[in-house]
């Protein structure tokens, strides 16, 4: 494999800086929620840049944008590259958009080098990856992949009652291009790691072999509300105390599954939530992530055991309701090996890793050979205005993407 192509780093840096001003925050982050006027502004700029590179534009009914660089034989299935433009509230300026603009830079660099590819190359920007305005996340790629219906996608509402369909129409991105016969030869997504592993090991490239499986639960303890001053400690049925002990146990479950197990209590609600009343109900969410199904099963069993033990000890009743289960997701071996060989040939320090976060590639992997490329982000910070990357990391990831696309786009 001859992997000596390099992108135009200055151009990519300039684009990233330009897009960071669209929804830019005083603290250096980005607040660009999906299908807002700011999202439209960023979409318009992306489409304009793609057209300048000679790309044709197609937009599907969920507002997913596809910019095509023609191949020598456009009857061949395309190589799909890209990510998303939307951000978290007060998010970072690289999450998602780096993958979109690096993919666009691949097209520009191929043009600069006058390199023709057998297959067409499609640069994609997926709608509503973050899920910060409309739940669930990754809905644009989910509809595209057939994992949910268009009607379900269109009907998602924000906190003010606006639907995705209404907002797509409002900003002019309710597309009608037909993708029913669209077949993908290979799909790659370049993304910041959103964690500290690459930086901590002084490595430039993460070769992503798949995504962690997930299990989500709603858990509730029920006790007895009573007066905080008149109820002796030994007779209390304090649901909040049960929650507190369970949070510690969930954390221990995650630690016992290191290095790649994850366990999180992210939401809590108590009633009556009064300063001088012992809580009678305590609800909390539990999320487990693990690279193996057996690991998820172990965590599931431990949760049941620990919650039961806590309830018995504190004289509480309880319920555990599973609400989501995603199996561990493997990516395509051929795509993974292409990325690995390119990283090796470019002499970039790299490691094989599993994605702890969900990405649009997880949905696309259900319908096409798929993998991902990670680069470090400083201190692993993401979904935060302090999110930052180094220029050499930015360039390295895009160089790997460029050379991987060159190989995958062959007949």
ABEGO torsion letter per residue (X at the ends): XBBABBBBAAAAAAAAAAAAABGBBAAGBBBBBBGBAAAAAAAAAAAAAAAAAGBBBBBBAAGBBBBBBBBABAABBBBBBEBBABBBBGBBAABGAAAAAAAAAAAAAAAAAGBBBABBBBBBBBBGAAGAABOBBGAAAAAAAGABBAAAAAABBBAAGBBAAAAAAAAGABBABBAAABBBABBBBBBBAGBAAAAAAGBABBBBAEBBBBBBBBBBBBBBBBBAAABBAAABBBAAAAAAAAAAAAAAAAAAAOAABBBBBABBBBOAGBAABBBABBBBBBBBBBABAAAAAAAAAAAAAAAAAAAAAAGBBBBBBBABBBBBBBBBAAAAAAAAAAAAAAGBBBBBBBBABBBAAAAAAAABBBBBBBBBBBGGBBGBAABBBBAAAAAAAAAAAAAAAAAAABX
